[in-house]
Structures are given as structure tokens and as C-alpha cells.
Amino acid sequence: MKFSYTILYVRDVTQSVAFYQQVFGLKQRFIHESGQYAEMETDTTTLAFAANELAKSNLPQGFAENSLSSLPTGIEIGFVTDDVAFTVKGAVEAGANIVVEPKVKPWGQTVAYVRDLDGILVSINSPM
């Protein structure tokens, strides 16, 4: 078994692709002509974005939409960088909301949390 991908349901797929390109340096692998689905290159697995409308068509019983106006959902995605403070600053400048400023954990790793344009929780970490 191999973990293959994560899909984040968002309001605007193109906007999310642009944010993750700008802040985390990911490259767009694919975007469907409808603008409802896109995939990013991550070197290890696929990070994908799908429009909330697509999620509604796939999940007829509904789902909790990601939103900055509510608490983050019980999941986070994480990125590793050599300069956590610089990456957090770039994320905030691109529209993210800071949740937890960079903090050195007892095991020596620096960790910060932001919420992206849709309120998805993103951890920004130094290497272990």
C-alpha cells in the first residue's frame, strides 16, 4: 500500500494553486479545463485541490466546508523549510492567517501554524 494523494476542497482552485506556488514553491502538475480540480508536484505524493462544488457532487450527504470564519478542521498539511520565519512571513503576505508564531519545540524543531486562504491549517516546520 502506498499513500498517494491528499485533496483539499476549496472555494477557488486556481487561487489555491497560485497561493501554494507563491508561498511554498510547488509547481502545478495539472489543472482541469473546468477549473474544478488541480494537482501540484510535491516530490513525494500529490497535493490536489478540488472545488467545493465537485465535493458536493461526490459527497451527496454533504461535508464541512473549509472556511476562515470557523475553526480549522481536524487535519493539517505540513511543509518543511530551512527558514520557518521567512516562509511564515511569505504566507501571511500572500493572505494566510497566522495561528501560532514560529516556536522551538522541546525536540529542537521550529514549528509554526497558518491557515491558508480557505482556512486550511498548514504547519511550517524546520527539518527534524
C-alpha positions in Angstrom: 0.0 0.0 0.0 1.3 3.5 -0.8 -0.1 6.8 0.3 -0.9 8.6 -3.0 -2.6 11.9 -2.6 -4.4 14.5 -0.4 -7.2 16.6 -1.9 -8.1 19.9 -0.3 -11.6 21.1 -1.0 -11.5 24.9 -1.7 -13.6 27.8 -3.0 -11.3 28.7 -5.9 -8.9 26.0 -7.2 -6.9 28.5 -9.4 -6.5 30.8 -6.4 -5.3 28.0 -4.2 -2.8 26.8 -6.8 -1.4 30.3 -7.1 -1.1 30.6 -3.3 0.8 27.3 -2.9 3.0 28.1 -5.8 3.9 31.5 -4.4 4.3 30.5 -0.8 5.7 27.0 -0.9 7.3 26.9 -4.3 5.1 24.0 -5.5 4.7 23.5 -9.2 1.3 22.9 -10.9 1.2 19.4 -12.4 -2.3 19.6 -13.9 -5.4 21.7 -13.8 -8.6 20.5 -15.4 -10.1 22.8 -18.0 -13.2 23.3 -15.9 -11.0 24.8 -13.1 -12.6 22.3 -10.6 -9.5 20.2 -10.0 -5.7 20.7 -9.9 -2.7 18.7 -8.8 0.7 20.0 -7.6 4.1 18.5 -7.7 5.5 17.7 -4.3 8.2 15.2 -5.0 6.7 12.5 -2.7 2.9 12.4 -3.1 0.3 14.5 -4.8 -1.3 17.6 -3.2 -4.6 18.3 -5.1 -7.3 20.9 -4.9 -10.9 20.3 -5.8 -13.7 22.8 -5.9 -16.4 22.7 -3.2 -18.9 22.1 -5.9 -17.1 19.0 -7.0 -17.0 17.7 -3.4 -20.8 18.3 -3.2 -21.3 16.2 -6.3 -19.0 13.4 -4.9 -20.4 13.5 -1.4 -24.2 13.7 -1.6 -24.6 13.6 2.2 -22.5 16.8 2.5 -19.3 17.8 4.1 -18.0 20.6 6.3 -16.5 23.3 4.0 -13.2 24.8 5.0 -13.6 28.4 6.0 -11.7 31.1 7.8 -14.9 32.0 9.6 -15.0 28.7 11.5 -12.4 26.7 13.5 -10.0 24.7 11.3 -11.0 21.2 10.5 -9.2 18.3 12.4 -6.4 18.0 9.8 -3.3 19.8 8.8 -0.8 19.7 6.0 2.8 20.3 6.7 5.8 21.7 4.9 9.5 21.6 5.9 11.8 24.5 5.2 15.1 25.7 6.4 13.7 29.2 7.2 10.4 28.9 9.0 10.1 32.6 9.9 10.7 33.6 6.2 8.1 31.1 4.9 5.5 32.2 7.5 6.1 35.9 6.6 5.6 35.0 2.9 2.4 33.0 3.7 0.9 36.0 5.6 1.9 38.4 2.9 0.0 36.1 0.4 -3.1 36.1 2.5 -2.7 33.4 5.2 -3.7 34.0 8.8 -1.1 33.3 11.5 -2.3 30.8 14.1 0.9 30.1 16.0 4.1 32.1 15.6 7.3 30.1 15.0 8.2 28.3 18.2 11.1 25.9 19.0 9.7 22.6 20.3 11.5 20.7 23.1 12.9 18.3 20.5 14.6 21.2 18.7 12.3 21.6 15.7 10.8 25.1 14.9 7.1 24.8 14.1 4.5 27.5 13.1 0.9 27.3 12.0 -1.0 29.3 9.5 -4.4 29.0 7.9 -4.5 29.3 4.1 -7.0 31.3 2.0 -9.7 28.7 2.8 -8.9 28.3 6.4 -7.0 25.0 6.0 -4.4 24.5 8.8 -0.8 24.4 7.5 2.2 23.7 9.6 5.5 25.1 8.6 8.4 23.3 10.1 12.2 23.1 10.2 13.8 19.8 9.4 14.0 17.3 12.2 
